[in-house]
């Protein structure tokens, strides 16, 4: 709801500059409506008329108007009227072009509102500005200005803030907001913006005092910041909508920052800084002034240090200290800062004396320590025991010394199994483990020997092929090992270069591996005679030991042991690879159509064995 006083003040805000004390005195003595009419008529009010105590209050008819006059001398008012007469022409020209009703309608449409003295939202602490009190304030935001300023503190500083200053300003903004205090600042680049962001981060209202209209985002990069401040706080300006900032308006608006808050904290201000102007207004209004010190080598903190040196400000280093300065005495006290407690603080005086007398290197005896500490020997012995139990000292061959604490930067490496010496008992156990491994290896070779002996029939087939001549120039069979320097695949049976090639139609399928149920008894039948030994080279004779069976590089220890030769047509007793008991093996010249067992080969399973590499098996006779 807009009253005639609202329209009159809106018009005068267009006519006079912000902070014009001459217009403030006219409105203070004659009222806003009467002053606006006098400016439109280009005449000053009659000095003989009774002066109102306030532009918003009825006239005082008590007859004593001396307290309402600007000065005690009658000529003082005449001098000011002469000064106002020189400005009357300028005010008249501006007021003629003003449209206060349009300003109020545009502000209402944009969400802004005009607050004048006497309104419920008007902060009464602005009355201390006297003639410099603003004619009205344009507000844009959801927060109530008067309630927001009841517990508020201003945070100002340099625009060219250092990372240190921006961090401290944000810390103060968060700390004040979390404690229920409103942060007031100017919304400029640097310290102001950091303080506003800290307050918004803590979900607390913040007050942004602008040097332009509330509809002009200046600086432009702070438009998102101003939008967030409107949602949680309020934007404040004594300039009408559409007014752009100037250098003079920045200095004039600083008095509002100092007047709205209970105290002002300056963070990073150079010797020539606008923040020092705000500090001057705070001192003029008897507000608390606090300063955050910075590095002595930083030019951005030179103004802060000068305020401290001149004892015009109080040094604060945390938001709690600022709240204690501007808050209620006895209620908003900052927590006292205490030095960290050390374990030595709990020691008695005599124990401390003994501890100080103990050397850190070498060592000293109890008597020497007692003399150095100035205590009896019994007291020294008792203290040494207590200190040793607490870990302060340690016993060495030379006596006692201070125990060295482990370095947090270079911790002592824990000994590993490699660094520790082997005990004598374990040193004797090492050869036995080695012999045990060799024993397992020998058992492995023995099992391989039994498996190799199971395929002796294939070796005899190789001997039969070796007896037949091989055509010259014929390619060597796959898997054969020659006696010459040619390379041979490892892990395959050896075949002589003179081994004959058996046609496929004359080959018989190899027998399957005998199972445990097919195994013969371990001893031959009673009454059977031992077969006579055959001379070397005849069928059925053992394979000579100097004849290579496998590639030496693959299995150097795999050789076929000599065994007694058996006559042709008689079964051979060979240990079974599974049970270890002898099994019957058919003679080499027998043939059968039963299951076949291929010759062991190192050929991968993915590569099928060539038909020519299959050995001729012997038929398996019926067990006796």
Secondary structure, 3 states (H helix, E strand, C coil): CCCHHHHHHHHHHHHCCCCCHHHHHHHHHHCHHHHHHHHHCCCCCCCCCCCCCCCCCCCCCCCCCHHHCCCCCHHHHHHHHHHHHHHHHHHHHHHHHCCHHHHHHHHHHHCCEEECCCCCCCCHHHHHHHHHCCCCEEEEECCCHHHHCCCEEEEEECCCCCHHHHHHHHHHHHHHHHCCCEEEECCCCCHHHHHHHHHHHCCCCEEEECCCCCCCCCCHHHHHHHHHHHHHCEEEECCCCCCCCCHHHHHHHHHHHHHHCCEEEEECCCCCCHHHHHHHHHHHCCCEEEEECCCCCCHHHHHHHHHHHCCCCEECCCHHHHHHHHCCCCCCCCCCCCCCCCHHHHCCHHHHHHHHHCCCCCCECHHHHHHHHCCCHHHHHHHHHHHHHHCCEEEECCEEEECCCCCCCCCCCCCCCCCCCCCHHHHHHHHHHHHHHHHHHHHHHHHHHHHHHHCHHHHHHHHHHHHCCCCCCCCCCCCCCCCCCCCCCCCCCCCCCCCCCCCHHHCCCCCCCCCCCCCCCCCCCCCCCCCCCCCCCCCCCCCCCCCCCCCCCCCCCCCCCCCCCCCCCCCEEEECCCCCCEEEECCCCCCCCCCCCCCCCCCCCCCCCCHHHCCCCCCCCCCC
